[in-house]
Amino acid sequence: MLTMMRTAVMSLLVFTILTGLIYPMAVTGISQVIFPDQANGSIVMKNGRPIGSALVGQQFSDPKYFWGRPSATSPYPYNGRGSSGSNFGPNNADLLKAVQQRVDALHEADPGNRAKIPVDLVTASGSGLDPHISPAAAAYQVQRVARLRGMDKAKISALVAANTEERRLGIMGEPVVNVLRLNMALDELKQK
């Protein structure tokens, strides 16, 4: 019995050190060397100050900016501590009501735009933290942003194209636009 206890305690100690200390330190060290930006949160800086992360969405409600994908986190949007989706099914009355409110907000912000609204502008992602929208969602907003900023639509469209990230390795995922980076580029364009 004493031999079994000693073996069990030694196993616990060895695996605690391996999986609780050595493995996390190795993974952290490797990630700092290979992917330092991502390992440190992909912090986006402006004038030497952090303004957000390229990996976590932010709330943009001013119609002069591109809006990101809605967030279903609580108690406030894009809450990294409460990452989650709504878990509502496609026929859930609360989901349908939220989608309709988002459609109404888009029409209110851009009354003349009757183009088909891309789904990612009215539905939240599974994490509620998605920092990206589809190129179609960005293109839908070009007219509104150009009109409210008094800028040429072609210039705003070119900015969207320049900020579109293609598929990884040419095959993985879909093209996306990082909303924070696009809005930063939009502000820089306006300042020039």
N, C-alpha and C positions, 0 to 999 in steps of 0.2 A: 504494500500500500504506500509506504514511504517513497519507494522508487517511482511509482506512478505519479505521486504528488510532485516530486522533484522534476520529473520529465514535463509535467503539465506546466509548472511554474517557469521552467526554463524555456519551454516553447512559447509561452505567453510573453516572456521578456524578449526573446529573440525576434518574434514577429512584431512586437510593439516597436522595437528599434528599427526593424526593416521597413515596416509599412507606415509607421508613425513619424519617423525621422529621416531615414536615409532616402526612401523613395520620394517623399515630397521635396526634400532638398535637391535631389538629382533632377526632378522634373522642373523645379523652379530655376535651377541653374542652367539647364539646357534651354528652357524657354527664354531666359534673359539673354543668352548668347544668340540663339537662332531667330527669335521673334521679340526683340526688346520693346518695340512700340506696342504690340498687342499685349504683352505680358504686363506692361505698366498702364493698361487701360486705354490706349490710343487717345490720349488727351489732346484736344485741339486747343492751340494757344492763339491769342490775339493780343498784340502789344505786350507780350511777356506775361499775360494773365491767362489762366485756363478758363475756357468758356463752355466746355462740354467734352464729350467723348464721341469719337467717330463710330463707336459701337453701340451707343444708346441714344434712342430718339429723344427729341426735345419738343416741347409745345411751342408752336408758332401759330398765333391766332390773328396777327395783323395781316390783312389782305394784301399788303405790299410785299409779303414774303411767300415763298412756297410753303405749303402745309404738308406735314408728314402724315404717315399712316396713323389713324386714331389709336389710342391706348386704352385698354380696359383695366389697367392696374388701379388699385385703390390704396390710400384714400385720395390720391391725386394722379394725374396722367404721368406716364414714364417713371414710375416709382420703382427704382432698382431693387428695393427691399421687398417689394410686393409683386414681383414678376409673375404675371399670369394672364390668361385670356379670360373671356367672359364665361366660357364653357356653355354658351347657349347654342342650341341646335338651330338649323336653318329656318324652322317654322316657329321658333319661340317668339312670343308677342313682344317681349322686351327687346330682343335683338332687332326685330323688324321696326320697332319704334325708334331705336337708336340709329339705325341705318337711315330711316326717313328724316330724322332730325339733321343728320350729317348731310344728306342730299339737299335739304332746305337751306342749310348754312352755306353750302357751296353755291346754290342758285342765288341766295341773297348777296353774297360777296361778288358775284359776277352774273348779274341778271340777264345779260345778252348771250351768255354761253349756254346753248341747249345741246351741246355735244354729249355723247354717251359718257357717263362718269365711270372712270376705271374703278373696279371693285376695291382696290387697295386704298382708295380715298374714303371709303365709307365703312370698311370692316377692319377690326383690330387684328393684329397678328396673335399667334399663340402665346408669345412671351409678353406682349404689350409694350415691348421696348424697341421695336424695329426702327432703325435709323434710316432705312431706305424706302424709296417708293419706286415704282416702275417708271421707265421712260414715258409711257403713255400717261401716267398720273402727272408727271411733270409737264408734259406737253399740254394737257388739259388746262393747266394753270397759267400757261405763258401769256395768254391774252389778258387775264386779270392783272397779273404782275406788271406787264408792259404798260397797260392803260393807267394804273394807279401810280406808277413811277414816271410816267411821261417818257417812256423809252420805246425804241423800235422793237417790234415783235421778233424780227429776224435776229437782232442782237441777243435777245433773251433766249431764243431758240438755240442759237449757237453756244450760249453759255451752258444750257442744259446738255447739249451734245458733248461739250468739253468736259462736263462733270459726270458723264455716264460711265460707269464701270462695267466693262464687258465680262463675259463668262470667265470664270477662273480656268486657266489652262485651255481656254477655248471650248470647253465642253461641260463644265460643271456650273449648275445654277442658271439664272437668267440675268440679263443686263439690269443694273439698278442705278439709282441716283441717290447719293447721300445728301439728305436734306440740309443738314447743318453746313456741310462744305459748299453746297450750292448757294445757300443764303449768304454765306460769307463772301463768296465770289461775286454775288449780286451787289452786296454793299461796296466791295472794292471797285466794281465796274462803275457804280454811281459816283464814287469819289473822284474817278479819273476825269 
